[in-house]
Amino acid sequence: MNNIYVFKIGYINDRDYLLKEIENGRLRQGWGAMFPGKKPMAVFYGKFKFVQAWKDNWPLDETAPKTINDIFSQLLIMTDFKEGDILIVPNMPENNNFKILKVVDSYCFEHNTGKEKEIDDYRHIVPVNEITTVSFDYDSNSRIISKEFSSNENNIYKVDSEEVIDAVKNLIG
């Protein structure tokens, strides 16, 4: 089996938009604004340019440099995703559920949509196909997986737990 990652999205008011994007094969992650005339926050340009773009897009943001570096490191993991990898997205489509998605292509950054976007963020994109949606309490496998979400504070990380990997295998067959 390919690698398995947890992919948390901090989406307070944007769930409907992000859900629609998943349905259209695009899993999006935040920390990716690109306001008109500003630098892109694409991770494949490197950390230095990402930090410059952060400051260009959000000049009044008081976020500590260590936090920006941590966010960059988490986003950079998206460039490791390979076709066939599994992504688990907690609290999607609603709380106490998670989606299991399969990566179908490489990470990309949306520079310009050619039209007005609903939200100027979430430009980090992973092309995906949905495998299933599962309730946290569906069965013993889903409970094992949902406990994993609170075991790591990072938003994007590779799952190393054999118990969780086996639970995912059991759910998706």
C-alpha distance (Angstrom), angle and dihedral (degrees) to the residues before:
residue distance angle dihedral
M1 . . .
N2 3.77 . .
N3 3.80 123.7 .
I4 3.80 121.7 -65.2
Y5 3.79 122.3 -143.4
V6 3.78 135.2 -176.3
F7 3.79 110.2 -132.3
K8 3.81 113.3 -168.1
I9 3.79 118.6 -173.1
G10 3.81 121.0 -159.6
Y11 3.78 98.3 -145.1
I12 3.81 109.5 150.9
N13 3.83 96.7 170.0
D14 3.80 101.8 5.4
R15 3.81 102.7 74.0
D16 3.82 95.9 112.4
Y17 3.81 91.8 51.7
L18 3.81 92.8 46.9
L19 3.80 92.6 46.0
K20 3.81 90.6 51.8
E21 3.80 89.0 50.5
I22 3.83 91.7 51.7
E23 3.80 89.0 50.9
N24 3.82 86.6 54.2
G25 3.81 92.2 50.8
R26 3.80 99.2 -99.6
L27 3.80 121.0 115.7
R28 3.79 106.9 -165.8
Q29 3.79 132.2 -159.9
G30 3.79 127.2 -163.2
W31 3.80 130.7 -127.3
G32 3.78 86.7 76.9
A33 3.78 110.2 106.6
M34 3.76 121.7 151.4
F35 3.75 110.2 -178.7
P36 3.83 118.2 -167.0
G37 3.79 110.5 -70.2
K38 3.82 92.9 8.7
K39 3.81 132.2 116.2
P40 3.83 119.9 -92.6
M41 3.81 117.1 -109.5
A42 3.81 94.0 -142.7
V43 3.80 112.6 149.0
F44 3.80 95.2 -145.0
Y45 3.83 88.8 72.1
G46 3.82 89.2 66.8
K47 3.80 136.8 -108.2
F48 3.81 97.3 -73.7
K49 3.81 93.0 55.4
F50 3.81 91.5 42.2
V51 3.82 90.8 55.3
Q52 3.82 90.8 46.3
A53 3.81 90.3 50.0
W54 3.82 91.3 47.7
K55 3.80 90.0 54.9
D56 3.82 90.8 44.0
N57 3.82 94.1 51.0
W58 3.81 97.8 37.3
P59 3.84 105.4 25.9
L60 3.81 94.3 162.3
D61 3.81 94.5 48.8
E62 3.79 109.5 121.4
T63 3.81 93.0 -160.3
A64 3.80 111.0 143.1
P65 3.82 116.8 -110.1
K66 3.82 89.8 -119.2
T67 3.81 89.5 57.5
I68 3.82 91.6 50.2
N69 3.83 89.6 49.4
D70 3.83 90.1 49.4
I71 3.81 90.9 50.3
F72 3.81 90.7 49.2
S73 3.83 90.4 50.8
Q74 3.79 91.5 51.1
L75 3.80 93.2 47.5
L76 3.80 91.0 47.0
I77 3.82 88.5 64.9
M78 3.82 87.0 70.6
T79 3.81 88.8 69.5
D80 3.83 88.0 61.5
F81 3.81 93.6 58.8
K82 3.78 112.7 115.0
E83 3.77 131.1 -164.4
G84 3.81 107.5 -81.1
D85 3.81 96.2 27.1
I86 3.80 114.7 134.5
L87 3.82 122.6 -125.1
I88 3.79 122.3 -164.3
V89 3.81 113.7 -157.5
P90 3.82 113.4 -165.2
N91 3.80 123.5 -146.2
M92 3.78 93.6 17.8
P93 2.99 129.5 158.2
E94 3.80 83.3 6.4
N95 3.79 138.8 -18.1
N96 3.81 116.4 -64.0
N97 3.81 92.1 26.9
F98 3.76 132.6 88.2
K99 3.77 135.5 -161.1
I100 3.77 123.0 -136.1
L101 3.80 111.5 -150.6
K102 3.78 134.8 -179.8
V103 3.80 120.9 -136.8
V104 3.82 110.7 -123.1
D105 3.81 101.1 175.8
S106 3.81 143.7 4.9
Y107 3.80 129.2 -67.7
C108 3.76 115.7 -86.7
F109 3.78 136.9 179.6
E110 3.78 119.7 -132.5
H111 3.80 104.9 -130.7
N112 3.77 99.1 170.9
T113 3.77 129.6 1.6
G114 3.80 93.7 -167.3
K115 3.80 88.9 -126.8
E116 3.77 138.6 55.4
K117 3.77 112.1 -70.3
E118 3.76 122.4 -138.5
I119 3.82 89.2 -131.6
D120 3.81 127.9 17.2
D121 3.78 96.6 -138.8
Y122 3.79 137.4 56.9
R123 3.81 91.1 73.3
H124 3.83 93.4 144.7
I125 3.81 103.1 96.8
V126 3.79 136.1 -173.1
P127 3.81 116.2 -171.9
V128 3.82 107.9 -128.8
N129 3.77 146.8 167.6
E130 3.77 119.8 -142.3
I131 3.79 116.7 -118.1
T132 3.81 100.4 179.3
T133 3.79 148.1 -39.5
V134 3.80 117.6 -124.0
S135 3.80 135.4 -172.6
F136 3.81 115.7 -123.9
D137 3.82 87.2 -121.6
Y138 3.82 98.6 42.5
D139 3.82 94.5 111.9
S140 3.80 142.7 -38.6
N141 3.82 90.9 -71.2
S142 3.80 93.5 54.2
R143 3.81 90.7 47.7
I144 3.82 90.8 53.0
I145 3.81 90.4 49.7
S146 3.81 94.8 46.0
K147 3.82 91.3 52.2
E148 3.81 87.2 57.7
F149 3.82 90.5 65.2
S150 3.80 92.5 68.9
S151 3.81 94.7 41.9
N152 3.81 94.3 76.1
E153 3.80 128.4 40.0
N154 3.81 94.1 -155.6
N155 3.78 117.9 102.2
I156 3.81 94.7 -140.8
Y157 3.78 122.4 31.2
K158 3.79 142.9 142.5
V159 3.80 116.1 -104.9
D160 3.81 111.5 -123.8
S161 3.81 99.9 169.2
E162 3.81 110.7 109.7
E163 3.80 88.8 -154.4
V164 3.81 91.4 57.6
I165 3.82 92.6 42.7
D166 3.83 90.0 52.4
A167 3.82 90.6 47.6
V168 3.81 91.0 53.3
K169 3.82 90.7 48.1
N170 3.79 90.2 50.9
L171 3.81 92.2 50.8
I172 3.78 97.9 47.7
G173 3.78 97.7 35.2
